Structures are given as structure tokens and as C-alpha cells.
């Protein structure tokens, strides 16, 4: 991956297609098998709650199942066998050239509706999914199917509904319409109303192996070196979505620059620190700053874990273990937890109050220096 591509800030190139256009889903066979079994049994639950870490394929699985149902499900899965019955489907996969796949991918299928946060007039994402979107969903699912099959709605992500929207969805779940399936994607199901969770069939997706994340990244970054793919996969922690975001935002370069500064602790080079913070502040949309803040908190979280269990995690980049060992030798677990919480509050306050990003990052680096000084 070239530095030019990875540091593109104004309008990062989207590496992976959106879930509605994604044909491949790896290492989620157990979740897919549960959906197949439920459909083949003839008593399909009207609502599914797809849970798991962000970026492990929940939305991809939702659209994969939706396409399968819209294409006829088990009844349309194959040609007739030797004794007249079609063989049972082995997966939810649909050929990308299939008409249903193509219409769902383009947003042109009349029997599927996507409910998302959407964009504001200035192009930024809305804060939440509002009640009007859920009312539209309610009306959609209660209509007769345009093609005589299922009506399907995908809510991505259900955690982002505001209270009014959640209550409107609950009314739908209490009186579900026939021949309708609701697929709720949830990164944090604990944020949902307990009554919503209790009315859905829950399906948990596990984090992906690092090798799978690196394999998927290879398809989108064919020129990247193996070491870069492995580092991005480790930073993603089983989430290909997170790894892709980091690749788009130049996260690996930011992580290396951050580690270079951390390696100087407790005595930071003020010139390099100011240059680093200034470079982050030049991104007008703040993506580089947010990515760096997330990476710093992630790194501190790993340090906390290492202090707790007495074992360092695998390196993301060369030299990281040496930095961690030196810093851990000077402070105990309680100190690292306090610092992690302190910087978490600082970055949260910066986001809420739109504080000047350069100064916030310099403040974070100063606190790191003070906390690690002998």
C-alpha cells in the first residue's frame, strides 16, 4: 500500500463494496447454517437480531439471507434431483449475476427496504435513525409483496435508533405482519430495549480470524505487502470492517507515527509532537484525528491488559514490544487504567464540544509524558 493512497484524507477511497453488493462471506458458516435450518423448517421467525463486533459481516449476512429469500429460498435453490426434489441448499450464496442479486445490489428490488441513519444536507451522517424511518418501515412490511414472496427490511444498525424510533419498532414486533422478515443488525444489543431483544431470534457472529481478515484485504489491496496486511488485520481485531476503515484512513501510517512518539516517553520531542498534532488538525473533517485517538486508546487498552495478565500481546509493528516493556516497568496496573480512562474522557469531550484538535492531541501527549515520568 503506497503512502499516497493510505494518507488520502479529504475523500478516502472506499476499498470494500457496501454489504448489499458483497457476495463473499467468510468464516461465518455456523450463523449461515442457522438461517438455512430455520428457513428450511418452514417456520421462519419474523425478526432476527444479528449481533457481534462491528465489521464481522452482520450486514453482509443480512443481505445474503434477504437475497436468498427473495430468490425463492430452499424451493428455488437448485434443479430437481434424481427423484424430483431439489437438493437442499448448502449455503445462502446467490450468483452475483442472478437478477435478484443485481436488483438488491442496485437498490431496485421492490420487496426489500434498507433503514439506515442516512445523510444530512451537509453530507455528514445523521445522529440516529429517526421515528419517520421506522414508520416507513412499518408501512412497507405491511404491504403485499410486489413479487408474491417475502417483504424484507434490514435495519443497520438497530443500536442507532432514537427512543421514539425504538418504540415504533416495538409496536411492529408486537404485531408482526405475515410474510415479512425484519433483520436487525446490532453492534451493541445492550443498547436496545429488552422488549425488542426478547421478540427477536438472536444470532451471534464471532470475530474473524486474522488470516481471514488479511485474505479479504488482499482482494482490495492487491499491491500491499504481506506485513502491511497482517498489521491491518491485527489492528482490526477480527473485524474486516475496522481493518478496511483503517486502510482507507491511513491508519497503519498513523499507528507507526504514534508508536514513534510513544517510544520517546517520558521525554517527548516537542517539535515532532507539534508536527504530528498539526498534521492531524489539517484534516478538515477530523477523520485522521479520530482514527489516531482510537488507536491511542486501543494501544493503551492493550497495555492495561498486559499489566493485568502479565503477558504482552503480539506486536502490530516491529519494536512495539520493547516500548511496551519499558513503559510497563515504570508504572502499575492502576496507573495505566487511570491514564486510559483520563484520555478516553478527553477525546470524548473533544468530540462533543468540537475542541481544537491540535491542542487536544498535544494535551493527550503531555498527559502521557507526565504519567510515565519517573
N, C-alpha and C positions, 0 to 999 in steps of 0.2 A: 504494500500500500504506500503510495507516494505521500510525502509530507504535504504537497499541494492539495491532494484530494482529502486527506484526513483533517486538515485545518480549515477547510472551507466553512465559513461561519455564517455568511449572510443568507445563504439558501442551500443548506446541505442536501446533497443528492440522496434520494431515497433508494437504499440498496435493495430492500426486500419488498415484494408486492404486498398490498393490503390483504388481510385474511380472506376476503370474498374472492380474491383472484389466486389464492395459493392452492396448488394441487397436492403438495407433498406435506405429510405429517409423519415425523419420525419418533420412534420410541414412546408412543402413546397407545400401543396396541391394546393394553388392558382396558383403558377407557373406551376405546372404539368398540371392543368386543361387548361391553355392557350395553352400549347403544344398539348394536346389532341384535343382541339377545332380546332386548326389550321390544324392538320393532317386530322381530320375527314371532314373538309371543302373541301378537295381536291385541295387546292391552297397553298401548304406549302412554306413559304418563304425560299429562298435558303441559307440565312445566319442569324444566331441568335447570339446576344450578351448577354451572361448571366452575369449579374453584381450583385454586393453585396459585403459585407465584406468577407475577406479571411476566408475560413473554414466553410461556412454555407451550403455547399452542391452543389455548382455550377457545379463542375466537376462530382460529383456523378449524378446529374440530366442530364448532357450532355450524359454520358454513358447510363443512364437509357433510355433516349429518343432514342439514337442510337440503342440500343438492340431492342427496341420496333419496330422501323422502319425496321430493318434487319429481324425481325421475321414476317414481313408482315403487321405491323401496325393494323389499325382497321379491315382490312379484315381477319387477322389471329388471332384476339383477342379471339374468342370463338367459340363454336359449334353452329350449326344452331338452331334457336329458333322455336317456335310453328308454325310460318308462313314462315319459310325458311330463314329468315335473322338472322345473328349472333347478339347477344345483343351488344350494344355499350360498349367499354371498360370503366371501372371505374377508371383505373389508368394505368400508364406506366409499372407497375410491370411485370417482367418475372421470372418464376420459376428458381432458381439457377441451377436446373438440366436440364433446357432446353438446347438443343445443341447450340443455338445461344449465350446464356448467357455464357456457358462454353468456347466457342471459343473466344468470345470477352475478357473474363477474362484472358485467356491464351495468348492473342495477336495473335491468329491463324486465325482470320476471315479475308478473303481477301478483304472485302469491307469496312473496317474501318481503318483509319490511325490516330495515335496519334502524335501530334507535340509538343515537349517539349524542354526545354533547353538542356537536355542530360548531360553527364558527360565528364570531361576532362580526360586525360591519368592518372592523379594522383588521380582520383576518386572524385574530387570536382565538383560541378555543374558549367557549363559554365556560362559566364556573361549574355548571352542573347540568343534568338532564331535567328539564322543567316539566310541569304538570301537563302542559299542552301536548308535548310529545307523547306522553303516556296515554292521554285521551285519544290521540290519533291512533295509537297502537290498539287501544280497546276497540275503537270503531272498525279498524282494519280486520282484527281477528274475528269479529262477529259477522263479517260479510261472508257471503257464499264464495267458495273458491272459484276463481276465474277459469280454472282448467280441470275442475272436478276432483281435485285431490285435497292436499293439506293447505292450510294457511299457516305460515311460519313467521315468527318475529324473533330477531336477535337483538338483545339489549347489551351493548358493550360500552361501558361497563355498568352493571347494576349498582355498584357502590357509589356512582356519581349522581344518582337521583337525589333531588332535594326532598324534604319531608312531604310536601304536597304530592309530588310525583310518586313517592313510595306508597302513600295511602291510596292513590288512584290505582296503582298496580295491584295492591292488596285486594281491592274490590273485584278486579278481574280474576284474580286467583281464587276468590271465594265462589265465583260463579263462572267457571271456565266454559267457553263456547265449545261445541263439538267440532271435531276435525280441525283442531287448532293446536299448535305446539309453540310454547314460549321457551326460548333458550336464553338464560341469564348468565352472562359472563361476569365473574366476580373475582377480583384480586384480593379482597378483604371481606369475606362474608360476615364477619363480626359487626360490620357497619350496617348491615341490613336489618330490617325489623325481624324479630324472632318469628312473627306470624308469616312473614314472606318465606323465610327459610323452611318453616315447617310444612309449607304447602308445595314444596318443590322436591323432586328427586335429586339428591346431591351426587355429583360425580367429580371426584378429585383427580387432578392431573399432577404428576410428580415433576420435579425439576429434571432437566435433560442432562445426560452425561456430557462432560466436557468434549469428548470426542465427537458427539453428535452436533454440538454447537459449532465446533470448528469445521465439521464437514459441511454444514449448511452455509457457514460463512464463506467457505471456499467457492461455492457456487455463485456468490455475489461479489466476491473479491478475488477473481482468478489470478491476479498478479501479486497478491500479498504473499509474503514469506511465511513458512510454517510457524516460525517463532511468533510472528505477529498474530496469526490466527489463534495459536494456543494461548497467548496472553489475553486476547479479547475474550476468548471462551472462558478463561478463569475469572476475569473481571465480571463476566455475565452471570457467574454462579448458577449455571443450569438454565438460564433464560436467554434464548436466542434473540428475543426481542430487545433485551437490555444490551446484549453484545452488538446488535445492529445499530442501536442508538449511539453507542459509544463509538462505533466505527464512523458513523455519519458525523458525529460531533468532534472527531479528532481526539477521542478520549484517551487513547493509548499514549499519544504525544503529551497530553496534559498530565497524565499519570507519571510519565517519566520526568517531566519538568518538576512536578510536585515532589517526587522522590528525591530529586537532586537537592531541592531546598531542605527537605526533611533530613537529608544526610548531613547537613551543616549544623543541625541543632546541637547544643542550645544557642550557638552564636551564628545567627543568620547573616548572610551577606546582604546588607541593606540595598545596595544597588541592584542586585539580582532580584531581591524580593519586590522592590518597587517596579522593576521592569516586568516581572511576572504578573503582578496585580494590574498594571497599566494595560498589558496585552489583553487580559480578561475583560477589562472595562471597555475596550474598544468595540466589543461585540454589542451592537445596539439592542439586540433582542435578549441579551443576557444568557444565551444558551451555554457559552463557554464557562461563565461564572457558575451557573447552576451545576453543570457537569463536574467542575472542579470541586465545588462544595460537597457534592455527593460522594466523589471519590475520596476526599479527605476524611469524611465521616466513616466511609466504608473501611478505609485503611485503619483508622483509629479503632473501629469496632473489632477488626481482626487482632489488633494489638491487645485490646481488652480480653478477647477470648484466649489469646496466647498467655496472658498473665494469669488467667483463671485456671487453665488446664495444664500450664507448664510445658506447652508444646507449640512451636511456631508453625503456622500454616505454610503450604507450598508457596514458593515465590511466583509472582507475576512477571517481574523483570529481574534481571541479574543484579545482585548486590542488595536486594531488598532485605534479605535475612540478616545481613551484617548490620544494617541500620536498625532493624527491629531489636536485635540482641543488645546493641549498645544502649538504646533508649530504655528497654525493659530493665536493664541492670541498675538504672538510676532512680526508678520510681516503682511503687507498688500498685496493686490492682485498684485500690480505692482512688488513687490519684488519676489513673487513666480513665476510670469510669467518670469521675468528676469532670475531666477535661472534655471527654466525648459528649457529655450532656451539655456542658457550657457552650461548646461550639455548635451543637445542634440548635440550642436556643438562639444563638447569634444569627445563624443562617436563616432560621425560621422568621426571626424578627426582620431581617433584611428583606425577605420576600414579601412579608405583609406590608411593611412600611416603605418599600421601594427605596431603601437606603443606597447611598453611593457605593457602587460595587468595589471599586478600588480600595476605598478606606475599609470596607468590611473585610476584604481578604487580608489587608495589612494588619488589621486588628486580630484576625484569627492567627496569623503567623506570629504576631507579637505574643499572644497568649500561649502558643506552643513553645516559644522560646522561654518565656517566664516559667512555664510549668516544668520544663526539662532542665533548667539551670540547676547546678549543684547547690 
